[in-house]
Amino acid sequence: MTENYIHNLDKNIFFYDSIVTLAYTQFGINELFSRGFFILKMKEYPDRSEFVNHINEFDFPAEVKDQIFRTRTFTPQIFVPGFRTKDTARDYRMDTNTSAVQFVIDTAGITDKNIELTHLTIIVAWEKILSFNLADTPVWQFFRHIRNAAAHNGKFHFTNKVLDSQTGELLKEAKWGNFEIKASFHDLPLILKNKNDTNSFWDQGDLVEFLLDFENHYPELKAPLPII
């Protein structure tokens, strides 16, 4: 497996902001879950040796266990999320630790939230290209159907207007690289939920590769070179 780091991406890539925002936001959710998990387990096992034994029961990588055992505090709360009304009459704020614990209690894991964020990223990325009036190619059609899947609860959704009434297939080819979308994918989930999921079209890394590659099919999206 080849590893690529978000901070090494070229900032001139058309979808750079979309990719980075998705990565940063998912990290925030993952950190919230980690904080809540740690707080709950410390309360459940106040004795240090029992806490260590319990954590060792989980199938965590060694580096994750090391982080848990070395944790004594969390990221400083320099900025705490809040939502203030324009007239400043009301402010909806987070108590980070309480929210973290509630997050763990309310969810079986963090995957669903991360997939929701991925769907939102696809929808926003699609809106970003609409003003360019790009040529209707198989790659453009591919993006269109990916966007529609993201907007339909994460599953492919085809209406009669995109289907051939005689064959039942898509009227226009929707293809990117080795991936091709077919009418038979109706109701197929777009993004894998976990490593055991075999009934989905993509994993999140495929979306990142698609966004990185998209401007190669449409040179007009490439950022202009800086004036020296």
C-alpha positions as CSV (number, residue, x, y, z in Angstrom):
1,M,0.0,0.0,0.0
2,T,1.3,3.4,-1.0
3,E,0.8,6.1,1.7
4,N,0.2,9.7,0.6
5,Y,0.1,12.6,3.1
6,I,-2.6,15.3,2.8
7,H,-0.1,18.1,3.8
8,N,2.0,17.2,0.7
9,L,-0.8,17.9,-1.8
10,D,-0.4,20.7,-4.3
11,K,-2.5,23.6,-3.1
12,N,-3.3,24.5,-6.7
13,I,-5.3,21.3,-7.2
14,F,-8.9,22.3,-8.0
15,F,-10.4,20.2,-5.3
16,Y,-7.6,20.8,-2.8
17,D,-9.9,22.6,-0.3
18,S,-12.5,19.9,-0.6
19,I,-10.0,17.1,0.2
20,V,-8.3,18.9,3.0
21,T,-11.6,20.0,4.6
22,L,-12.8,16.4,4.6
23,A,-9.6,15.1,6.2
24,Y,-9.6,17.8,8.9
25,T,-13.2,17.3,9.7
26,Q,-12.9,13.6,9.9
27,F,-10.0,14.0,12.2
28,G,-12.1,16.1,14.5
29,I,-14.8,13.4,14.7
30,N,-12.2,10.8,15.3
31,E,-10.6,12.8,18.1
32,L,-14.0,13.4,19.7
33,F,-14.7,9.7,19.7
34,S,-11.3,9.0,21.1
35,R,-11.8,11.5,23.9
36,G,-15.2,10.1,24.8
37,F,-13.9,6.5,24.8
38,F,-11.0,7.4,27.0
39,I,-13.2,9.3,29.6
40,L,-15.7,6.5,29.8
41,K,-13.1,3.8,30.2
42,M,-11.2,5.8,32.9
43,K,-14.4,6.1,34.8
44,E,-15.3,2.4,34.3
45,Y,-11.8,1.2,35.3
46,P,-10.3,3.7,37.8
47,D,-7.7,1.2,38.9
48,R,-4.7,1.7,36.5
49,S,-3.8,-2.0,36.1
50,E,-7.5,-2.9,35.4
51,F,-7.6,-0.1,32.9
52,V,-4.5,-1.4,31.1
53,N,-5.8,-5.0,31.1
54,H,-9.1,-3.9,29.6
55,I,-7.5,-1.8,26.8
56,N,-5.3,-4.7,25.9
57,E,-8.5,-6.8,25.3
58,F,-9.2,-4.6,22.3
59,D,-7.8,-5.3,18.9
60,F,-6.0,-2.0,18.7
61,P,-2.7,-1.5,16.9
62,A,0.3,-1.2,19.3
63,E,0.7,2.5,18.5
64,V,-2.9,3.2,19.5
65,K,-2.6,1.3,22.8
66,D,0.6,3.3,23.4
67,Q,-1.2,6.6,22.9
68,I,-4.0,5.5,25.2
69,F,-1.6,4.5,28.0
70,R,0.4,7.7,27.7
71,T,-2.6,10.0,27.6
72,R,-3.0,12.2,30.7
73,T,-4.8,15.2,29.1
74,F,-6.3,16.2,25.8
75,T,-5.8,18.9,23.2
76,P,-6.0,22.3,24.8
77,Q,-9.5,23.8,24.4
78,I,-8.3,27.0,22.7
79,F,-11.4,27.1,20.6
80,V,-14.7,25.4,21.6
81,P,-17.3,25.0,18.9
82,G,-20.4,27.1,19.3
83,F,-23.3,28.5,17.2
84,R,-24.4,32.1,17.9
85,T,-27.5,33.7,16.4
86,K,-27.0,36.9,14.5
87,D,-28.6,39.0,17.1
88,T,-26.3,37.4,19.7
89,A,-29.4,36.5,21.8
90,R,-28.6,32.8,21.9
91,D,-25.4,30.7,21.7
92,Y,-25.4,26.9,21.3
93,R,-22.1,25.7,22.7
94,M,-20.3,22.4,23.2
95,D,-18.9,21.2,26.5
96,T,-16.2,19.1,24.8
97,N,-15.8,16.3,27.3
98,T,-19.6,15.9,27.9
99,S,-20.2,15.9,24.1
100,A,-17.4,13.4,23.5
101,V,-18.9,11.0,26.0
102,Q,-22.4,11.5,24.6
103,F,-21.0,10.9,21.1
104,V,-19.7,7.5,22.1
105,I,-22.9,6.6,23.9
106,D,-25.0,7.6,20.9
107,T,-23.1,5.8,18.2
108,A,-21.8,2.3,17.6
109,G,-18.7,3.8,16.0
110,I,-17.4,6.7,13.9
111,T,-17.7,5.2,10.5
112,D,-21.3,6.4,9.8
113,K,-20.4,10.0,10.6
114,N,-17.3,10.0,8.5
115,I,-19.3,8.6,5.5
116,E,-21.9,11.3,6.0
117,L,-19.1,13.9,5.8
118,T,-17.8,12.1,2.6
119,H,-21.3,12.4,1.0
120,L,-21.4,16.1,1.9
121,T,-18.0,16.6,0.4
122,I,-19.1,15.0,-2.9
123,I,-22.2,17.3,-3.1
124,V,-20.2,20.4,-2.4
125,A,-17.5,19.4,-4.9
126,W,-20.1,18.8,-7.6
127,E,-21.6,22.3,-7.0
128,K,-18.1,23.8,-7.4
129,I,-17.9,22.6,-11.1
130,L,-21.4,23.6,-12.3
131,S,-20.5,27.2,-13.2
132,F,-17.8,26.0,-15.6
133,N,-20.2,24.4,-18.2
134,L,-17.9,21.4,-18.6
135,A,-18.3,19.1,-21.6
136,D,-20.7,16.2,-21.0
137,T,-18.2,13.3,-21.0
138,P,-18.3,9.8,-19.4
139,V,-16.2,11.3,-16.5
140,W,-18.7,14.1,-16.1
141,Q,-21.6,11.6,-16.1
142,F,-19.7,9.5,-13.6
143,F,-19.4,12.5,-11.2
144,R,-23.1,13.3,-11.7
145,H,-24.1,9.8,-10.6
146,I,-21.7,9.8,-7.7
147,R,-23.2,13.1,-6.6
148,N,-26.7,11.8,-6.9
149,A,-25.8,8.7,-4.8
150,A,-24.3,11.0,-2.1
151,A,-27.6,12.9,-2.1
152,H,-29.8,9.8,-1.9
153,N,-28.7,8.4,1.4
154,G,-25.4,7.2,0.0
155,K,-26.9,4.8,-2.6
156,F,-27.1,5.0,-6.4
157,H,-30.4,6.2,-7.6
158,F,-31.5,6.3,-11.3
159,T,-34.7,7.8,-12.6
160,N,-36.3,6.9,-15.9
161,K,-34.9,10.0,-17.6
162,V,-31.3,8.7,-17.4
163,L,-32.3,5.2,-18.5
164,D,-32.8,3.8,-22.0
165,S,-36.5,2.7,-22.1
166,Q,-35.6,-0.2,-24.4
167,T,-32.5,-1.7,-22.7
168,G,-32.9,-0.4,-19.2
169,E,-29.2,0.7,-19.3
170,L,-27.9,4.3,-18.7
171,L,-28.4,6.5,-21.7
172,K,-25.0,7.9,-21.3
173,E,-21.8,6.1,-20.4
174,A,-20.5,6.9,-16.8
175,K,-16.9,5.9,-16.5
176,W,-13.7,6.9,-14.7
177,G,-10.6,4.8,-15.0
178,N,-11.5,1.2,-14.1
179,F,-14.8,2.2,-12.5
180,E,-18.0,2.2,-14.6
181,I,-21.5,2.9,-13.2
182,K,-24.3,0.6,-14.5
183,A,-28.1,0.8,-14.1
184,S,-27.9,-2.4,-12.1
185,F,-26.2,-0.5,-9.4
186,H,-29.5,1.0,-8.3
187,D,-29.6,1.0,-4.4
188,L,-25.9,-0.1,-4.2
189,P,-24.1,1.7,-1.4
190,L,-21.5,4.2,-2.6
191,I,-18.9,4.0,0.2
192,L,-17.7,1.0,2.2
193,K,-18.8,1.0,5.8
194,N,-16.0,-1.2,7.1
195,K,-13.3,-3.6,6.0
196,N,-15.8,-6.5,5.9
197,D,-18.1,-4.6,3.5
198,T,-18.1,-6.3,0.1
199,N,-21.3,-4.7,-1.2
200,S,-20.3,-1.2,-2.0
201,F,-18.9,0.7,-4.9
202,W,-16.0,2.8,-3.5
203,D,-13.9,3.4,-0.5
204,Q,-13.1,7.0,0.6
205,G,-9.6,6.9,-0.9
206,D,-11.2,6.3,-4.3
207,L,-13.0,9.6,-3.9
208,V,-9.8,11.4,-3.1
209,E,-8.1,9.9,-6.2
210,F,-11.1,10.9,-8.3
211,L,-11.0,14.5,-7.1
212,L,-7.3,14.7,-7.7
213,D,-7.7,13.3,-11.2
214,F,-10.8,15.2,-12.3
215,E,-9.0,18.3,-13.5
216,N,-6.8,16.2,-15.8
217,H,-9.9,15.5,-17.8
218,Y,-10.8,19.2,-17.8
219,P,-7.7,21.3,-18.2
220,E,-9.8,24.5,-17.9
221,L,-10.1,23.8,-14.2
222,K,-6.3,23.9,-13.6
223,A,-5.2,26.9,-11.6
224,P,-3.3,29.5,-13.6
225,L,0.4,29.7,-13.0
226,P,1.4,32.6,-10.7
227,I,2.7,35.7,-12.3
228,I,6.4,36.2,-11.5
